[in-house]
């Protein structure tokens, strides 16, 4: 039996909480692992074993980066089991983030936001904990998507803000939803040769032009 197998066996066979002798065995096995083995450990564990390890993190000798991997795997696995992010899971995630500052957990929250799997009230809770740049961008884009779902029509100022943020998927959603004023649609322009994100901007410009054309025909 390899060190990893022995490690998993202890975690799988233990009770709800790891006992002192089990923790001693686990820490002894970890001490014999290389840095790369510790970093790859979370990828070897079953969900049950990873959960047991996560809840014992304060009493194990894993290197900090490996602990971050374990925390990420624990929360990523739980999030995948839920269609929407439940309040209790979000609270646990935010508490862990506040205690550790793990950027991997910030990335999980960002992924949930991009997939529209939380509510505005939940977003407000996350905003009290996280001030990372990408998170704030995605939070703003999410608010616009929620506004569109509620029937809000974006004006030129809104479109310009989203363009400056490079929130292209949200802009595409707005165009698909026909949720921009004529002035807002007019903000989209043909990108210049060599311009950053030219292909994406061209696609948005063409879609905006189509929506504007359809709107003009409907008005005539």
C-alpha positions as CSV (number, residue, x, y, z in Angstrom):
1,X,0.0,0.0,0.0
2,X,1.4,3.4,-1.0
3,X,1.5,6.4,1.3
4,X,-1.5,7.9,-0.6
5,X,-3.5,4.7,-0.3
6,X,-2.8,4.6,3.5
7,X,-3.7,8.2,3.8
8,X,-7.0,7.7,2.0
9,X,-7.7,4.5,4.0
10,X,-7.5,6.4,7.3
11,X,-9.7,9.2,6.1
12,X,-12.3,6.8,4.6
13,X,-12.5,4.6,7.7
14,X,-12.5,7.2,10.4
15,X,-15.6,8.5,12.2
16,X,-17.2,11.9,11.8
17,X,-14.2,13.5,13.5
18,X,-10.6,12.3,13.2
19,X,-9.2,11.0,16.5
20,X,-5.8,11.9,17.9
21,X,-4.2,8.7,16.8
22,X,-5.6,9.0,13.3
23,X,-4.3,12.6,13.1
24,X,-0.8,11.4,14.2
25,X,-0.8,8.8,11.5
26,X,-1.9,11.3,8.9
27,X,0.7,13.9,9.9
28,X,3.3,11.2,9.9
29,X,2.4,10.2,6.3
30,X,2.3,13.9,5.2
31,X,5.8,14.5,6.6
32,X,7.1,11.8,4.3
33,X,5.5,13.4,1.2
34,X,7.3,15.7,-1.2
35,X,6.0,19.2,-2.0
36,X,4.5,18.0,-5.3
37,X,2.8,15.1,-3.6
38,X,1.2,17.3,-1.1
39,X,0.1,19.7,-3.8
40,X,-1.5,16.9,-5.7
41,X,-3.1,15.2,-2.7
42,X,-6.5,16.8,-3.1
43,X,-6.8,15.4,-6.6
44,X,-6.3,11.8,-5.3
45,X,-8.9,12.0,-2.6
46,X,-12.5,10.9,-2.7
47,X,-15.1,13.5,-1.8
48,X,-15.5,11.9,1.7
49,X,-11.8,11.8,2.3
50,X,-11.4,15.4,1.1
51,X,-14.2,16.6,3.4
52,X,-12.6,14.8,6.4
53,X,-9.3,16.3,5.6
54,X,-10.7,19.8,5.1
55,X,-12.4,19.8,8.5
56,X,-9.2,18.8,10.2
57,X,-7.0,21.3,8.4
58,X,-6.1,23.3,11.5
59,X,-4.5,20.1,13.0
60,X,-2.6,18.8,10.0
61,X,0.9,19.7,8.7
62,X,0.2,20.2,5.0
63,X,2.0,23.1,3.4
64,X,-0.3,26.2,3.0
65,X,-0.7,25.8,-0.8
66,X,-1.8,22.2,-0.4
67,X,-4.3,23.3,2.3
68,X,-5.7,25.8,-0.2
69,X,-6.1,23.0,-2.8
70,X,-8.0,20.9,-0.3
71,X,-10.3,23.8,0.6
72,X,-10.9,24.5,-3.1
73,X,-11.8,20.8,-3.8
74,X,-14.1,20.7,-0.8
75,X,-16.1,23.7,-1.7
76,X,-16.0,23.0,-5.5
77,X,-17.4,19.6,-4.9
78,X,-20.2,20.8,-2.7
79,X,-21.1,23.6,-5.1
80,X,-21.4,21.2,-8.0
81,X,-24.0,19.2,-6.0
82,X,-26.3,22.2,-5.8
83,X,-28.3,23.9,-8.6
84,X,-28.2,27.2,-6.7
85,X,-25.8,28.2,-4.1
86,X,-27.5,27.7,-0.7
87,X,-27.2,30.3,2.0
88,X,-25.6,27.9,4.5
89,X,-22.9,26.8,2.0
90,X,-22.2,30.4,1.0
91,X,-21.9,31.4,4.6
92,X,-19.4,28.6,5.2
93,X,-17.5,29.5,2.1
94,X,-17.3,33.2,3.1
95,X,-16.2,32.4,6.6
96,X,-13.4,30.2,5.2
97,X,-12.4,32.9,2.9
98,X,-12.4,35.6,5.6
99,X,-10.2,33.3,7.8
100,X,-7.7,32.2,5.1
101,X,-7.7,34.7,2.3
102,X,-7.4,31.9,-0.2
103,X,-7.6,33.3,-3.7
104,X,-8.8,29.9,-4.9
105,X,-12.0,30.4,-2.9
106,X,-12.4,33.9,-4.5
107,X,-12.3,32.2,-7.9
108,X,-15.0,29.8,-6.9
109,X,-17.3,32.7,-5.9
110,X,-16.5,34.4,-9.3
111,X,-17.5,31.2,-11.1
112,X,-20.8,31.0,-9.3
113,X,-21.5,34.7,-10.2
114,X,-20.7,34.1,-13.9
115,X,-23.1,31.2,-13.9
116,X,-25.9,33.3,-12.2
117,X,-26.2,30.7,-9.4
118,X,-26.7,33.1,-6.5
119,X,-29.1,35.9,-5.6
120,X,-28.6,39.6,-5.3
121,X,-28.9,39.3,-1.5
122,X,-26.2,36.6,-1.5
123,X,-24.0,38.8,-3.7
124,X,-24.2,41.6,-1.2
125,X,-23.0,39.3,1.5
126,X,-20.0,38.3,-0.6
127,X,-19.2,42.0,-1.4
128,X,-18.7,42.6,2.4
129,X,-15.9,40.0,2.4
130,X,-14.3,40.2,-1.1
131,X,-12.8,43.3,-2.7
132,X,-10.7,41.6,-5.4
133,X,-10.8,43.4,-8.8
134,X,-12.1,40.5,-11.0
135,X,-14.8,39.8,-8.4
136,X,-16.0,43.4,-8.4
137,X,-16.2,43.4,-12.2
138,X,-18.2,40.2,-12.3
139,X,-20.4,41.5,-9.5
140,X,-21.2,44.6,-11.5
141,X,-21.9,42.5,-14.7
142,X,-24.2,40.2,-12.7
143,X,-26.2,43.2,-11.4
144,X,-26.8,44.3,-15.0
145,X,-27.9,40.8,-16.0
146,X,-30.3,40.7,-13.1
147,X,-31.6,44.1,-14.1
148,X,-32.3,42.9,-17.6
149,X,-34.2,39.9,-16.3
150,X,-36.3,42.3,-14.3
151,X,-37.1,44.3,-17.5
152,X,-34.5,47.0,-17.3
153,X,-33.4,48.6,-20.6
154,X,-29.8,49.7,-20.8
155,X,-28.8,53.2,-22.0
156,X,-25.6,54.3,-23.7
157,X,-23.9,55.0,-20.4
158,X,-24.6,51.5,-19.2
159,X,-23.3,50.0,-22.4
160,X,-20.1,52.1,-22.3
161,X,-19.5,51.0,-18.7
162,X,-19.8,47.4,-19.6
163,X,-17.5,47.9,-22.7
164,X,-14.9,49.6,-20.5
165,X,-15.1,46.6,-18.2
166,X,-14.7,44.2,-21.1
167,X,-17.9,42.4,-19.9
168,X,-18.5,40.9,-23.3
169,X,-20.6,37.9,-22.3
170,X,-23.0,40.2,-20.4
171,X,-23.2,42.6,-23.4
172,X,-24.0,39.6,-25.6
173,X,-26.7,38.6,-23.2
174,X,-28.1,42.1,-23.3
175,X,-28.2,42.1,-27.1
176,X,-29.8,38.7,-27.2
177,X,-32.4,40.0,-24.8
178,X,-32.9,43.1,-26.9
179,X,-32.4,45.1,-23.7
180,X,-30.6,48.2,-24.9
181,X,-32.0,51.5,-26.1
182,X,-31.3,52.7,-29.7
183,X,-28.7,55.1,-28.2
184,X,-27.2,52.1,-26.3
185,X,-27.0,50.1,-29.5
186,X,-25.4,53.0,-31.3
187,X,-22.4,52.8,-28.9
188,X,-21.1,49.6,-30.5
189,X,-18.8,50.4,-33.3
190,X,-16.6,48.6,-35.9
191,X,-13.3,47.9,-34.2
192,X,-10.1,49.1,-35.8
193,X,-7.4,46.8,-37.2
194,X,-5.2,45.7,-34.4
195,X,-7.6,46.8,-31.7
196,X,-7.7,44.7,-28.5
197,X,-10.5,42.1,-28.5
198,X,-11.2,43.0,-32.1
199,X,-13.0,39.7,-33.0
200,X,-15.3,39.8,-30.0
201,X,-16.1,43.5,-30.5
202,X,-16.8,42.9,-34.1
203,X,-19.3,40.2,-33.2
204,X,-21.0,42.5,-30.7
205,X,-21.1,45.3,-33.3
206,X,-22.7,43.1,-35.9
207,X,-25.3,41.8,-33.5
208,X,-26.1,45.3,-32.3
209,X,-26.4,46.5,-35.9
210,X,-28.8,43.7,-36.6
211,X,-30.9,44.5,-33.5
212,X,-31.0,48.2,-34.4
213,X,-32.0,47.3,-38.0
214,X,-34.8,45.1,-36.7
215,X,-36.0,47.8,-34.4
216,X,-36.0,50.4,-37.1
217,X,-38.1,48.1,-39.4
218,X,-40.6,47.5,-36.6
219,X,-41.0,51.2,-36.1
220,X,-41.6,52.0,-39.7
